[in-house]
Amino acid sequence: MALRRRRRSEEGALGSFAPGWEVPSHFNFTRDVIDAYAQDSSKAALAFVDHEGIVDRRGFAELSADASRWAHLLRTRLDRGDRVLVMLGKTPAWHCAMLGALKGGLVAVPCPDMLRAADLAYRVSHSGARLVVADRANETEVEEMLNQIGSSVPVLYLDEAKRELPRYLPVAPTEDTLAAETAFILYTSGTTKEPRGVVHTHAYTWAKRMQAQHWLDVRDTDVVWCTAGTGWAKAVWNVLLGPWSHGAEIVLHESPFEPEERLGLMEKLGVTVLCQAPTEYRFLAKSDALATAYLPKLRHAV
């Protein structure tokens, strides 16, 4: 296939780390990465651990199908280039909604699922979002946000989406997005003044393989756990784009941080690359469970 030949060529150029490496003129992460890996039905992509500790391992083929369903669903409400604010927590639906938005040529605006109404109102108004995708648990803040901005921006709650998604085919055409087209608007933390919406293009989604290669040191056989929340840029880097650019498996844990549980899951899931906050490392270092932790596969931590 032309797409697969093109991707191998791009990875070869990156592997040499030549100063003149070129971004392809057209690139769509869902098509050129996820759908390409999905050709191998056995290739693992995501290990999701829910609140009860149940592990659900999914392959690229399953994610590709779900992303296509999300692309169909979003296309019933939005047109190419429209902005969709995604306010979902650590659930595979976040990945599939984001991938579906990319496939449909939409602009995804990920936001923390703990945002209060005023902060949410700012992001919806500032980004020009035409649709909000949110968990039902956030309904109170979402409805208050709509009251504050006096707008009728449509809201798609996740429970509604899950009922609608089975209607759609697990394959969907991909918008042939230009590298210079906008893919994401990612908001800064706003520590000094209002958060800034930083525009990132589809070229950015392609280039994230570079930091995954040289900073995360990700390889095709790795199991990568980045603990960042889904509303922040670091999650886009390392819970969505970077590891998958190299065919690695990503870990997603729905529950809050607990040192002993994290060490146990790292052993159980065979985590090889760990990316977490300094505070989390400090708690792990102080945990009594560290003395008996058995992590033979962990080779890189950042």
N, C-alpha and C positions, 0 to 999 in steps of 0.2 A: 504494500500500500504506500501511496505517496506520502501520507502523513507520517507513517512509521519511519520511512527512509529519511524524511526531513528531520524528525526528532533525533534519530541516531546521529545525523550529521551535526546537529546543534550540540549534542552532548559531547561529541568528539572534539569540537572546537573549544568547549568549556574545559574539557579534561586537559587540554594542552595549556590552558590559562594564558593564551596569547593576548597581548595588549589590544589587538584589533578585533576581538570577538564581536560578532554582529547579532543583533536581535532580529528575529524573523519579521518580515513586514506584516504578516498575519499570524495571530496566535490566539488560541482559545484553550485555556487550561483544562477544562472539562473534556473537550474533544481530544486534544493532543497529548494529554497525560492520562487522565482517568479512563477514558474510553479505550485508549491504546493498551493500557495494562489489563483492562477488562477482557481482552482477547484470551488471556490465560485464566480460565475459570477457577483455578485452584489458588491463585495468588492472593495472599492475605493483605488487607488494607487497614482494618480498624478493629481494635479490641476495646469494646465498650463495657465498662463495669458500672452497674446501676447502684442505687442506694442500698439494695439488699446484698450487694457483693456478687451478684450473678454476672458472669462473663459472657458476652455475646460477641463472637468473632465474625466479622464480615469481610467478604472479598471485594476486590475492585469491580467485579461483574455486578454484584448486588448494589454497590454504590452508584455505578453507572446507570443502572436501571432506575434507581430511586431519583437520581439527579434528572433523568429524562422526564419522569413523572412530575417533578417539581417545575421543570421548564414549561411543560404543557400547562400546569395549573397557573403559574405566574403569567403566562402569555394570555390567559383569559381575562386578565385584569390590567396588564401593562403592555407598553410598546417598547421597542428597542431604545435604549438610552434613558429610560425612566429609572428613577431612584426608588429602591425598596429598602426600608429600614428593617433589619433583622434583629429582634430582641429575644433570643433564645439562649438558654443555658447550655451546660455540658451534656448534650444529647446528640445522637447521630442526625437528628432532624436539622440541627444547625449546619452540619457539613453538607447535607443534601440540598437544603434551601440555598446555601451559598453557591454550590456547584450548579444548581439549576438556574440561578440568576446569571452566572457567567455564561452558561450555555445559551441562554436566551438573549444575550447581549444587553442585560440590564446592569445597573450600577448598584451594588450591594453596599449598605451602610450598617455594618455590625455595631451593636451597642450593648453595654452591660445589661444583664437582665435584672439588676438591682437598681436601675435608674429611677429616681423619683419623677413625678409629673412635670415639674418645672424644667429639669434637665432634659427630659424626653421631648418636651415642647420645643426647646431650643434646637435640638438636633433635627426634629421633623421639619421645622420652619426653615432652618438654615440650609439644610441639604436639599430642600424641595422634594422631599419624599412623596411619592404618589400612592404608597401602600405601606402599611406597618404589619409585619409578621411577628406575633408575640405569643407567649405561653398564656394560658388562661389564668395562671396564678398572678399575672401582672395586670389583670383586667381593671382593677380599681385605679391604678396609676395611669393606665392608658386612657380610660374614660375621663379622668380628671385632666389629662393632657389635652384631650379634644375640647373640653370646656374652656381651657385656658387660651387656646389658640383660636377658638371660635371657628373651627374648621370641620369639614366632613370627610377628612382623609379616611379612606377605607381601612379597616383592620381585619386581618385574617388571623384568627386564633388557631393554635396548633391542633387542638382537638377537631376543629372544623376541617382543617387541611387534611388530617389523617383520614377523615371520612370521605373526602373528595378524591384523594390521590389514587385509590384503586380504580377509578374510572378511566385513567389514562394509560396509554401504552408505555412499556418500559424502554422504548426507543423514541428519540426525538431529533429533528434536524437541529444543527448548531449554527448560530449566527457566526459568519466568518469575520470575526472581529479583527480590526486593525490593531497593530501593536500600540498605536498612539491613542486609541479610544480609551475612555475612562472605564475602569473595572470596579474600583472601590472608592469610597470616601471614608477615611479612617480618622477619628477624632482624637486629638491630644487630650491629656488629663486636665488641662485648664487650671494649673497650679498658680498662675499669675493673673490671668484674666479669663474671659470666656474661652472654652475649648475651640481649637481651630480644626476645621475640616480639611484634611490633607488629601488631595486627589492623587490616586495611583492608577496607572494605566495597565493594559493587558501586557505590556512589556515588563512591568513590575512582576506580574504573576510568573512570567518566564524566568526572570533574573533571580528569583528567590532560591533557585537551585544552587546558585553560587554560594550564598551564605550557608546553606545546608551542607554543601560539600566541604567548605573550608573552615567553618566555625563549629557546626554540629558534628562534622565528620561522618555524615550519614552514608551508609552503604545499602545496597539492595536487600541484604538479608537482615537488616537491623530492625529492632523494636524500639520505637522512639516515644518517650513520654515527656511532653512539655506540659506543665501544669497551669499555664496561663489561662485566665478567664476568656470566654469567647467574645467579649465585647472590646477587646484590645488588639492593637496591631501585632503584638507578639504571638497571639493565637493564629492570626492570619499567616504569619511567617512560618510557625513551627507546629501548629495543630491542623494546618490545612495545606499550604503550598510546598514548603521546603522538603519535608521527608517524602511526600508522595512524588515529588519531582524525581526522586532517586529510587522509587519503587519500594520504600520501606513501609513497615506497618506502624500505625499510630495508636497510642493508648489514650483513651478518654475515660475519666473517672468522674461520675456524677456527684459523689459525696464530698463534703468539706475535708480539708487536710487533717489527718490524724497520723502521727509518726509511725506507730507500730503497724497500722494497717498499710501505710504506703510501703514500708519495707517488705511486708508480706506479699503485697501485690507485685512488687518488682521481681521478687523471686518467682512467684507463680506464673507471671506472664513472660518471664525471660527478658526483661528490659535490658537493652544494651547501651542505650544513650538516654541520659536524664538531663532535662533542662527545667530548673525551678528557681524560685526566688532565694536570695541569701537568707532570709528569715526561715524558710523551710529547711535549708541546710543546717542552720543553727539548731533548730528543734530536733532534727535527725541526729545531730552530733551529741545532743544531750540525752537522747532516748536510751533507756536501759536495753531496749530491744536491739540496738545496734551491735552489741557485743556478740549476739548469737545469730545475727542476720547472715544469710548465705546468698551471696549475689555473684556467682561465678561468671555470669555473662556480662555484667556491667563493665564497660570498657572506657566510657567517656561521660563526663559530667560537666555541665556548664551552668 
